[in-house]
Amino acid sequence: MPADLHPRLLRGFAMTAETLHFGRAAERLHVAQQALSRDVRTLERLLGDALFTRTTRNVELTPAGQRLLPKVRQLLALHDEIVAGEAARPLLMDLNSDLSGPDLTGDRVLERARAAWPEGELLARFHGGLAAAAAALVGHRLDVSFGRFAGLAAGLQAQLVQVPVRLERVSVMMTSDHPLADRPVLRLADLVGHPVDICAGNPATTEWADLGVRLLREHGLVPAAPHVPPVGVDETVRYMARHRDPMLTTVGGLVMPGVVNLPLVEPVPLTLLSLVHRPDLRHPGLAALVTAAAELGAEERWLRRPAGSWLPAADAALLAR
């Protein structure tokens, strides 16, 4: 049996063997029938044997499938026993900020995953940025984070795995009395003469500052001077009122009194937000999060890139993998 055989393939085979019906097996596994059929074909190719005979009316195990089934059941029972031990501990995930917003991706994925996996425990932590969270991931102090993976240093990227989740629209926050604040959207060209705060003074969000540098440089804009970053709503409101510079953020992000969030256009800047984890992480909570992200992404077309948008080449390369 191939050494890299994924338990998902074995589970799909076992459920199909028990039901002798691809549709019912897919329903019980909560996957698409097409995906299940593909997994069974992959398993047959890896093993070099047909495991089922299929007609328009019936599905039956072949002799090879009959011989394999009891072995697969044993392997899955052992796998589940191992995973159960890992599942006994909470999965620790980073949401970057404990502040609320109308459409924060990490919050929505977490809510969906918790509903789908009520028997488990997903605990949120707030490291303030992926750069800070990545060090905790590599150090086994954190399990999962969300953020702009393309902005991490190559050495960190090599130690982590990223799952593309959403192309988020980039916007700017500013105080409601700012000269540009009365517009429904803001053209990038409107920011000429207005230095943009890209959070360059925050060592926890260097991946975000990298996005800002790329965006401003390509569109003839300049970054604001770096400042010590604020923490919490009240301090952020004071920070915005004191420094007055438009701050780079995302649409659907933080809601604060006296502060407006204006989408950027011409072009529409995007950033790729990914779910990031260690390659050796085996935890049912991770599967719940990945599934939740995929479901929301399919329902709301999170990874569809609109026409006329701007995306850094590094982000686009990750999306194309």
N, C-alpha and C positions, 0 to 999 in steps of 0.2 A: 504494500500500500504506500503511495507517495508520502514522503515525510511532511510535506506542507499542506496536506489535506485539511480543508477548513471544516470545523464542526457544523457550520451552516449547511454544507452539502450533505453531510450525513443525516442531519435532522430532517432535511427536506425529503431525502430518500425514505427514512423510517416512517414519516407521517404519510407519505404517498403509499408505502407498502401496507400500512394499517388501514387506510381508507379505500385504497384501490380506486382513487378518484382525484385527479389533479386539482379540480376546482375546490372540493371540500378540504383537501390537504392545505391548499393555499389559504383558504379562509381561516383554518385553525391556526396556521402559522402567522397570520396577519401580514401576508405578502401578496403581491400580484401573481396570478397564475402564470403569466409569461415568465416572471422571474424564477418561479419554482421550476418550471419546465427547463429553463436554461441551466439551473443548478443541477438538475438530474442529468441532463445531457453532458455537462462538464464532468460530473462524477463518473459517468459511463466512459467518457473519453480517457480520463485519468486511469481508470482501472482496466481499460481495454476489453470490457464486456458489456453487453446489453443487459440491463437490470429489469426492464419491463417490456412486455409485448403490448403494443397499443393498437387499438382499432377505434373506429368511430363510436363504438358502444361500450367497449370493455378495456380495462387495464389489468394486466396480470403480471405477477412476478415470473421472471425466467428462472431456470435452475440456478444460475449464478446469483440472481437476486435473493433467492431462497437461502442459499448458503451464506450470503453476506449479512442478512438481516439480524440474526442473533449476535453476531460480532459487533455490528453497529450499535445495537441496543446496549451492549456491555460498555462500549467506548463512550456512548452518550451518558450513561449512568455515572461513569467515572468522571467525565467532564463536568457534569452537573454537581457532583459532590465537591469537586475542587472549586468551582465557581461559587457555590453556596458559602464556602468559607470566606471567600473574598467579599461576597455580598453582605456579610455580617457587619462590615464596617461601612460608615457613611462615605459617599463620594464627595470630595471637596472640589468645588468649582469656583472660578473667579468671574464675577460680573463687572469688574472694573470700577463700578461706582454704586454706592447705596442710594443715590438720588433717583427720583422717578422721572418718567417721561411717557408720552402717549404711545410710543412705538419702539421701545428698546428691544433689540433683537434677542439679547441674552435672557432678558426677563421672560419674553414670550416663549422661548425654547424651554426654559426651566419650568414654566407653568404647564406646558403641554407634557413634558417628560414626567413631572410629578403625578399628573392625572393618569398617565398610562402605566406608571410603576408605583402604585400607592403603598406596596409592601416594603419598598426600599426607602433610603434616606439620601436626599441630595441636599448638601449644605452649601450655601453661598458664602463666598468670601469676597473682599473688595481690596484688590491690590492697587487699583488706580491706573493701570495700564498693562499692556501685554509685555512690555519690556521687563517690568517688575515681576509679573506673573511667570514669565518664561524661566527666570532664575529659580523660582520656587518649584516649577514643574520639574526641571532638571534635577533639583535637589530632593525630589520626592516629598516635598512639603505641600504639594498641591497636585490635583489630578487632571483638571480640565480648565481651560480658559478660553475666552473669546477675544479676538482682536485682529489687527492687520499684520498677518504673518510675514508678508513681503518686506516689512520694514525692520524685521529682526536681523541681527548680525548673522552672517553665514554659519558661524560656529554653533549658534543656538539652533538655527534652522535644521542643521544636520542631526541634532539630537531629539527632534520633535516631529510629530506628524500633524498635518493640517487637513481639515475637511472644509472645503468652501461652503459657506452657509448663505451669505447674502451680499449683493451689491448694494451698498448703502449710498444714498445721495448726500453729498457734502453741502453744508450750509455755513452761515456765519451768525453768531450771536452778537447782539449789541444792545446798549441801553435804549429804551423807547424814545429818548429825546435826542438820539444821535441824528445828524443830518440825513443819513441814508435810511433811517428806520421806518419811514412812512410808505415804503414800497412793498408790494406783495412778494416780489422776487428781486434778486439782485444780479445784474450782469457782472461777470468778472471784470469787465472794463470799467464798471462803476467804482471799483476799488482802487483805481489809479489815484495816487495821492493819499491813500488811507493805509498805512501799515497794518498788516494782519497779524494778530496774535496766533502763533502756531504751537503754543505751549512749549517753546524751546527751553524754558527754564525748568521743566519737569523731567527729571531723569527716569521716572517710571513710565513715560510715554514717548520715548525716543522714536518708536515706530510711527507715531502720529506726526511728530515734528518732521520726520523724513517725508511723509506725504505732503505736508505743507510746503516744504522746500521745493519739492518737484513741481507742485501745482503753481506756486507763485513764480518760480523761475521761468516756466514755460509760457506764462501769460504776462510777463513784464511787470509783475507786482513785487512788493518788498515785504519782508517780515518785520514785525514789531520787535523792539528790544525785549529780551527774555526777562521774566520776573519770577520770583518765588511763587509757586502755584498755590491757589486757595484750596481749602477743604470745606465741603458742605455748602448748602444753599446760601446762607446768610453771608458767608465769607466770599463766595463767588459773586454775589450781587454787589458787595462793597468793592471787590476787585474790578468788576466791570465799570462801576461808576468812577473809580479812581483813575484807571488807565485809559478808558475810553476807546480802546482799539477794538475793531471787530475781531471776534475770536472764531477760529475755524472749529466747526463741530459737524454734526449730522442732522438731517431732517428727522423729526420724531424723537429728538433727544430731550434734554432737560427742560423743564418748565419752571421759570423763576419770575417773581414779581419785578416789574419794571424792566424786563429784558425780553427782546423779540428774537425770533429765530427765522432767518430769511434764506430760502433755498437759492442756490447759485445756478445761473443758466448762462448759455452762450459761451462755451459749451456747459453741459451738465456734468460737474465733476463727480466721480464715483470712487469709492474705496471698497476693496474686497474684505469683508469680515469673515473670519474662519473660526472653526472650533479646533482647538489645539490641545494635544495630549502627548504623553510619552508613548513610544512605539510598543513598549512592553506592558502597557496597562490592559488588564483583563478584569472588567467589572461590569455587571449588568446595568449599572447606572450610566456607563458610557454608551452602551447600546441604546438605552432609552433616550439619551440626549441626541445621538446621531439620528435616530429614527424620527424624533420630534422635529429636528431641524429640516430633515428631508421632506416630511409631510407639510410643514408650513411653507417651505420653499416651493413645493409643487402647487400648493393651493393658491399662493399669492405671487408665483413666478419671481421669486427672490433673486434668481441668478440670470434673469433675462436682462441683457444689456440694451438700453434704449438707444435709438439712433441719435447721432449728434452728441454723444457723451464723451467724456475724457476719463481714461483709466490709466494709471501708471503701467508701463510695460512689465514691471516686475509682478504686479497684481494680475495682469492679463495672462502672463505665463503660468501662474498657479491655476488660474481658471481653466486653462486649456489642457491641463494634465489629464 
